[in-house]
């Protein structure tokens, strides 16, 4: 038996959970959500955690793994959280154990694929996953996260990625006009996944199509599966998923995570999504064969971090 402190630190919320891990069984002993923007630094966030009624304190666990929504350096820090005003460095906090590390938040989502966190995932496309092959993971929320789970000699390794900041591809006259609109409205150097297939992207494509300047929540409340906003956004999401499935050759399956699809499953259920996912002049047959699921478990990042924490303890 071992105790692992797991965290999933995002641009909006910072989730923490204490796991009891026994014989490959992961059980949450306690969990808490804190507002990321509610504190001014990473040490302040942990101070708020220790002062809460959360059932963990320094020295009360065997390992700690923090999943961060940003690029991780050396397993100990994430200097810049793109959607938060501060960074992470675990050396600034006393955890009471030296088995502490930081991993990318979507690396945690990838590790979660090997836990019970995905047992109730919604099947979007049946397929035949090949045992021991790579699994692609993607998810839109405040940002667009990418990762992949790759088999190794000693188990599994999660590939970190900041793919949400890659330039996003557009095609045709209307999309090209939207690309310039997106670049101008977002204030970025070019349209990227983080400004196209995210909450921001939902607001921007709706504004482009309707002229209405609404928050993502307001847009979601107004649109239907028949709305042009839904169809455009679903097409863009399907394109991002297709490109990642091909980039990794996801023979082991494809998992969609993130709050956008979890709260609005119509974005991955309308025909425009899967039509775009299959749209390849070379690999259409492969893309039809990939099992695709929607993981709506908001605690899956915690399970993935705990899975990695267990691997650390196992050496």
Secondary structure, 3 states (H helix, E strand, C coil): CEEEEEEEECCCEEEEEEEEEECCEEEEEEEEEEEHHHCCCHHHHHHHHHHCCCCCCCCCCCEEEEEECCCCECCCEECCCCCCCCCEEHHHCCCCCCCEEEEEHHHHHHHHCCCHHHCCCEEEECCCCCCCCCEEEEEECCCEEEEEEEEECCEEEEECCCHHHCECCCCHHHHHHHHHHHHHHHCCCCCEHHHHCCHHHHHHHHHHHHCCCCCHHHHHHHCCCCCHHHHHHHHHHHHHHHHHHHHHCCCCEEEEECHHHHHCCHHHHCHHHHHHHCCCCCCHHHHHHCCEEECCCCCHHHHHHHHHHHHHHCC
